[in-house]
């Protein structure tokens, strides 16, 4: 070292004699040497050298069988040594994270790291990001990569998830007319309503709709400027009060809100500023959806952001994450202990949904449905998912089939395609709203079985005919309504309840310009003005 420099380098070398006992060969020894170079501040050299040496010992822990059988061991040691040398000794704690990435074959993520002492905070930022992703996904990033490789292999081979299935029209309950039966089902639902939990996925911003803020803060009407979130909470509280009066009980209806990085803080602030819009402390549970690593090839390799070598490129995992978050918090187990029998999942800007809640719950009780899709009549060829019964030998399930999969599935089964029923003029397959009610005992079985990872899929865009190169990074995805597919594994009873469309469904999903153009092409505006107008027209 030089006197004018405050730091100097220390080399710690460790030469170890490993004694290996092999019954068929007797006892033999193996010399293995490793080293670590790191910088030390002259003011506290002894302590820092000791810490560095201890980290070296910890890093070099190996299974003795791996030492003699793994041909990649020396390479792995070299990588670990280089990476640990790159982090300041006094800021340790990332040993396991680095090992994880190296063991997953992700050493390329470190290729652009600066020399020791340069951008160390960014290095720690990167490793913290990896830690969070690893902790959020059940089984960690190792399981994520394994699942990705399996699904990507199937995608490369062109495996059709519906291969061999024949589509049929499922049996369900029609409630398109408000008659005595409808009212009776609502009364049955009202009696059970204080034993119902609500879940909303609210990870979206309103930018695409022309609104500067989170979607659940969009006013449902311009008369009172009541936001969708407030309307939902007030509606839940009204159901809670009416059901409690009917049953002479004092229960609280739980309300779960799944946010994203984009919406979490704004959602929490909106609730705090308005004192939860009247809900009690602890009645609302806010869970934040994380992201998963983007995948750049069929090997399941992760990739960095183009402009930041210290940030892993991440993508949303899909709104099916709500099941994973509910499982992680053991919410359904707690609800069952409290006598909460059912859970309903709703969307963020459909103010009409509460017109369907009570009758839908009444149907779930009457029909003993473990899973009840709340649906509306669907036009033939409409760009909306269709609730379909799929049969393959003794195997059958009722689930949502996306509109772009329905036509080829039907034609592959020798059917005419996604055509209208001549009697009704509508598709015989009811339209999916992404609103459904699940019975909590069955739901908990599925969560215990899957840890909330529901029917993942992958949709890579290939850049070559051999399907070896991606045009852009992909990721695993999951959709919350695909819970119905997994329900088949426990032989759950799955059905649907079909309502008059605008009575229960008037979403805000288009901006004003698109909404104004839609009628010219035969489509409903589905914008803020129609959301408000339908609220008045179908108000109950």
Secondary structure, 3 states (H helix, E strand, C coil): CCCCCCEEEEEEEEEEEEEEEECCCEEEEEEEEEEEEEEEEHHHHHHHHHHHHHHHHHHCCCCHHHHHHCCCHHHHHHHHHHHHHHCCHHHCCCHHHHHHHHHCCCHHHHCCCCCCCCCHHHHHHHHHHHHHHHHHCCCHHHHHHHHHHHHHHHHHCCCCCCCCCEEECCCCEEECCCCHHHHHHHHHHHHHHHHEEEEEECCCECHHHCCCCEHHHCECCCCCCCEHHHHHHHHHHHHHHHHHHHHCCCCCCCEEEEECCCCHHHHHHHHHHCHHHHCCCCCEEEEECCEEECECCCCCCECEECCEEEEECEEECCCCHHHHHHHHCCHHHHHHHCCCCEEEEECCCEHHHHHHHHHHHHHHHHHCCCEEEEEEEECCCCCCCEEEEEEECCEEEEEEECHHHHHHHHHHCCCCCCCECCCCCCEEEEEEEEEEEEEHHHHHHHHHHHCCCCCCEECCCECCCCCCCECCCECEECCHHHHHHHHHHHCCCEEEEEECHHHHCCECCCCHHHHHHHHHHCCCCCCHHHHHHHHHHCCC
